[in-house]
Amino acid sequence: MGIFSDYLLVSDFDLTITDQEDRVPPANLQAVADFVAQGGAFTVATGRSVPMALSRLGDLPRTAPLITFNGAVCSEPTTGACLWAEPLPADYVDLLRPYQSQDGPYCLELQAVEGHYIFHHDAHREQYLQRQQVPVLRAPWGQIPTPVYKLSLYTPGKRLFATAYGSETALYFERLAREIRALGGGRYDAINSRPGIVEVQSAACSKGKSARRLAELLGRRVLVCVGDSMNDLSMLEEADLGFCTGDCDPSLPRPGLRQTVPCGEGALAGVIEQLMAETR
């Protein structure tokens, strides 16, 4: 059985499992292996699309279905089985058309299981997607095959992951997220997953909803979640034990949430070490 036979551990991927250089600290891999050996169920909940997630998760000893698109899809990609999915509402074509057509300080893409549909040229982003083995697709706006699970607006070029919290660019994307939430009338959510990104999805889904639903499906009474960004907040608040990384978004910590070490020091390993100490 093991001391973690009642536990489901759900972790964000980027800057939670990975460090600032996009590497997975070996301590995280060993800690997850130890957690699983003690009966724990482990998976990832990420804002990444299915193809973008699969390109990076091969070394992780995942023992539960994968949560992608910020909770919009829960699936087992290795078998093709989909447990549930919540696409963007069909009227996204009209609601979000202005962001596709206007010349704003951002690029836009639509994300589906088959790949990412690109609408503004950004050579750096396209090279990144190719390195991540994500098909780059093109089609006229309004003629994208459905379903689409997420729309992403992001600052172009190498600034994407270098944009600082509190900068003018970050504040602009925060305003953009609020604007889209207001336009969506409660049917859409818009989240700043990083300072220079807005991710738009159906308000019917979130990482938190999917993490709890998966825990119930697996019969795991204790849900543990760890993350670093505002798109992780829903699952950190839904968790029985929620952990922020030591270098998380400054606006993420809340009363009742715990803290682990920074991502470069093995944030996930730090969580598992705390769990181990408390269950001895």
C-alpha positions in Angstrom: 0.0 0.0 0.0 2.6 2.6 1.1 2.2 5.8 3.1 0.9 7.8 0.1 -1.7 5.3 -1.1 -4.5 8.0 -0.5 -2.6 10.8 -2.2 -2.8 12.4 -5.6 0.1 14.8 -6.3 -0.6 17.2 -9.1 2.2 19.6 -10.2 2.5 22.4 -12.7 5.4 21.9 -15.2 7.1 25.1 -16.3 9.0 26.8 -13.5 7.7 24.3 -11.0 9.1 21.0 -12.2 11.6 22.8 -14.4 14.1 25.4 -13.4 14.8 28.8 -14.9 16.9 27.2 -17.6 14.0 24.9 -18.6 15.7 21.9 -17.1 14.3 19.3 -14.7 16.4 19.1 -11.6 17.4 15.5 -10.9 16.1 15.8 -7.3 12.6 16.2 -8.7 12.8 13.0 -10.6 14.1 11.0 -7.7 11.6 12.5 -5.3 8.6 11.6 -7.6 10.0 8.0 -8.0 10.1 7.8 -4.2 6.6 9.2 -3.8 5.2 6.7 -6.4 7.1 3.8 -4.7 5.2 4.6 -1.5 1.8 4.3 -3.3 1.3 7.9 -4.4 -0.4 8.8 -7.7 1.4 11.6 -9.6 0.5 13.7 -12.6 1.1 17.1 -14.2 -1.5 19.9 -14.7 -0.1 22.3 -17.3 -1.2 25.2 -19.5 0.6 23.5 -22.3 -1.3 21.8 -25.1 -1.2 18.0 -25.4 1.6 18.0 -28.1 3.6 20.6 -26.2 3.3 18.6 -23.0 4.2 15.3 -24.5 7.5 16.6 -25.9 8.8 17.1 -22.3 7.1 14.6 -20.0 8.8 11.4 -21.1 11.2 11.1 -18.1 8.6 11.8 -15.4 7.1 8.7 -13.6 3.6 9.8 -14.2 1.0 7.3 -12.9 -2.3 9.2 -13.5 -3.9 10.9 -16.6 -2.5 14.2 -17.8 -4.2 17.5 -17.3 -3.5 20.0 -20.2 -4.8 23.4 -21.5 -5.1 24.7 -18.0 -7.6 22.0 -17.1 -9.6 21.9 -20.3 -8.5 18.4 -21.2 -7.8 15.4 -19.0 -6.5 12.5 -21.1 -4.0 9.6 -21.3 -2.1 10.6 -24.5 -0.1 7.3 -24.6 -3.4 5.4 -25.3 -5.4 8.2 -26.9 -8.1 7.9 -24.1 -9.8 11.2 -23.2 -11.5 11.3 -19.8 -13.1 14.8 -20.3 -12.7 17.9 -22.4 -14.1 21.5 -22.3 -13.4 23.4 -25.5 -13.8 27.2 -26.0 -17.4 28.2 -26.5 -18.3 28.2 -30.2 -18.8 32.0 -30.3 -15.1 32.6 -29.5 -14.8 33.3 -33.3 -16.8 36.5 -32.9 -15.9 37.5 -29.4 -12.1 37.3 -29.9 -12.0 38.3 -33.6 -10.8 41.9 -32.7 -7.7 40.5 -31.1 -6.9 38.5 -34.2 -7.4 41.4 -36.6 -6.1 44.5 -34.7 -2.4 45.4 -34.6 -1.7 45.1 -30.9 1.6 44.6 -29.1 1.0 40.9 -29.0 0.8 37.7 -31.1 -2.1 35.3 -31.1 -2.5 31.6 -31.5 -5.3 29.0 -31.1 -4.3 25.7 -29.4 -5.9 22.4 -30.3 -4.9 18.8 -29.8 -3.6 18.5 -33.3 -1.3 21.6 -33.0 -1.2 25.4 -32.7 -2.8 27.7 -35.2 -0.7 30.9 -35.7 -2.1 34.3 -36.7 0.8 36.7 -36.2 4.3 36.0 -37.4 6.9 35.6 -34.7 9.9 33.6 -35.8 11.1 33.1 -32.3 7.8 31.5 -31.2 7.6 29.3 -34.2 11.2 28.1 -33.7 10.3 27.3 -30.0 7.2 25.3 -31.1 9.2 23.4 -33.5 11.8 22.5 -30.8 8.9 21.4 -28.7 7.6 19.2 -31.5 4.4 21.1 -31.8 2.8 21.2 -35.3 2.5 24.9 -36.4 -0.8 25.2 -38.4 -2.4 27.9 -40.4 -6.0 28.5 -41.4 -8.3 31.5 -41.9 -9.9 32.9 -38.8 -13.3 31.3 -38.3 -12.4 28.2 -40.3 -10.3 26.4 -37.7 -11.4 22.8 -37.2 -13.1 22.4 -33.8 -12.6 21.8 -31.0 -10.2 24.6 -29.8 -9.2 24.5 -26.1 -7.3 27.7 -25.6 -6.4 31.0 -27.1 -3.0 32.6 -26.2 -2.0 36.2 -26.5 1.7 36.8 -25.8 4.4 39.3 -26.2 6.5 38.5 -29.3 10.2 37.6 -29.5 12.6 36.6 -26.8 10.9 38.8 -24.3 8.1 36.2 -23.8 9.8 34.5 -20.8 11.9 37.5 -19.9 9.1 39.9 -19.1 9.3 41.0 -15.5 6.5 41.0 -13.0 5.3 44.6 -12.4 6.8 45.9 -15.7 4.8 48.0 -18.2 4.4 45.0 -20.4 3.1 42.9 -17.5 0.6 45.5 -16.5 -0.6 45.8 -20.1 -1.3 42.0 -20.2 -3.1 42.2 -16.9 -5.4 44.8 -18.3 -5.9 42.7 -21.4 -7.0 39.7 -19.3 -9.5 41.8 -17.3 -10.9 43.2 -20.6 -11.4 39.8 -22.1 -13.0 38.4 -18.9 -15.5 41.3 -19.0 -16.3 40.8 -22.6 -16.8 37.1 -21.9 -19.7 37.7 -19.5 -18.7 34.9 -17.2 -18.4 32.3 -19.9 -14.7 32.8 -20.6 -11.7 33.0 -18.2 -8.5 34.9 -19.1 -5.4 34.2 -17.0 -1.9 35.7 -16.8 0.1 32.5 -16.7 3.3 34.6 -17.1 3.8 38.4 -17.1 3.7 38.6 -20.9 0.9 36.1 -21.6 -2.9 35.9 -21.5 -4.4 32.5 -21.8 -8.2 32.4 -22.6 -10.3 29.3 -22.1 -13.8 28.3 -21.1 -14.8 29.4 -17.6 -16.3 25.9 -17.2 -12.8 24.4 -16.7 -9.7 25.1 -14.6 -6.7 23.2 -13.2 -8.5 23.1 -9.9 -11.7 21.5 -11.2 -9.8 18.9 -13.2 -7.4 18.1 -10.3 -10.3 17.5 -7.9 -12.3 15.5 -10.4 -9.3 13.3 -11.1 -8.7 12.7 -7.4 -12.3 11.6 -7.0 -12.1 9.4 -10.0 -8.9 7.7 -8.7 -10.4 7.4 -5.2 -7.6 9.5 -3.7 -8.7 11.3 -0.5 -5.8 13.7 -0.3 -5.1 16.1 -3.2 -1.7 17.9 -3.1 -0.9 20.6 -5.7 2.1 22.7 -6.4 2.6 25.6 -8.8 4.2 29.0 -9.4 1.8 31.1 -11.4 -1.7 32.6 -11.4 -3.0 29.8 -13.7 -2.2 27.4 -10.8 -4.2 29.3 -8.2 -7.4 27.4 -8.8 -5.8 24.0 -8.1 -3.7 25.4 -5.1 -7.0 26.6 -3.5 -8.8 23.4 -4.4 -6.1 21.2 -2.9 -6.1 19.7 0.5 -2.4 20.8 0.6 -1.4 23.6 -1.8 2.2 24.6 -2.3 3.7 27.7 -4.0 7.3 27.6 -5.3 9.8 29.8 -3.4 10.1 32.1 -6.5 6.4 32.1 -7.6 4.5 35.0 -9.0 4.5 37.6 -6.2 0.7 37.9 -6.4 0.1 34.1 -6.0 0.6 33.4 -2.3 -2.6 33.3 -0.2 -3.3 32.5 3.5 -3.4 28.7 3.9 -1.0 28.0 1.0 2.4 26.5 1.9 5.7 27.3 0.3 8.4 25.1 -1.0 11.9 26.0 -2.3 12.5 27.9 -5.6 12.2 25.9 -8.8 15.9 25.8 -9.4 16.4 24.1 -6.0 13.9 21.3 -6.8 10.5 22.7 -5.8 8.7 19.4 -6.3 11.3 17.5 -4.3 10.8 20.0 -1.5 7.1 19.3 -1.4 7.6 15.6 -1.3 10.2 16.0 1.5 7.7 17.9 3.5 5.1 15.2 2.9 7.5 12.5 3.9 8.4 14.3 7.2 4.7 14.7 8.1 3.7 11.1 7.4 6.6 9.5 9.4 
